[in-house]
Amino acid sequence: MNTSLPAGLNGLRVSRETLDKLEHFAALFQKWAKSINLVAPSTLDDLWQRHIVDSLQIFRLSPAPKTWVDLGSGGGFPGVITAICLSEFSDGWVHLVESNNKKAAFLRVALNETGARGSVHPIRIEAAPAVIPRCDAISARALADLSQLLKFCAPWMLDADSKTVAFFHKGRDYQPEIDKAVSRFQFDLVKHASIVEPDSVVLEIANLSRRTK
């Protein structure tokens, strides 16, 4: 049985079980955010819209079970939200990469208490490919500009046989980032309009290769 998310949250629908887990995560997040800086304090009062629903867009764009790498997971967006959505399946996994030990501790508790399908890697992003040699999809939110994100993703995406797809949240000033990135990389790009912020997008990137001069 599907049910709407709390009022005013863009009409997204999830199962009752998933909604219960999202609500538990939200309560846990608010508790931990009192002692560690998980997101900008100014956005805490709009946790569902600004963070949870914004993160749900990723799973909405790629809902089939798959192996994800979530870079710089921070407060769990979008990685924990994707892992919660995957708990409806018997397959799929999210590897959350977060080098900050306090945030990594929160992520472990969040995954454990919600029964989400994921694990935490308290390592630097540059070290992640050696620990997680393959993945189907990569996500990142509020982490770095597009060129740097593609550099992070290169070990998973540059292989000629790689089918890995990346999903990046970007705000209204994303176009200069694309212009800079295409001077260094070639890739297929789909821009998905955000359901949360009218001028924001989720960039879907596939078939990455380095541009040769």
Protein Blocks (a to p, Z undefined) as FASTA:
>chain_A
ZZdddehilopacdfklmmmmmmmmmmmmmmmmmpcfbcfklmmmmmmmmmmmmmmmmmm
mmcgcddddehklnopaklmmmmmmmmpcgdcdddddfblklmmmmmmmmmmnopacddd
dddfklmmmmmmbcfbdcdehkbcfklmmmmmmmmmmpmklcbdcdddddfklmmmmmmm
mmmbccdddddddfkbmkbccdddehiacddZZ
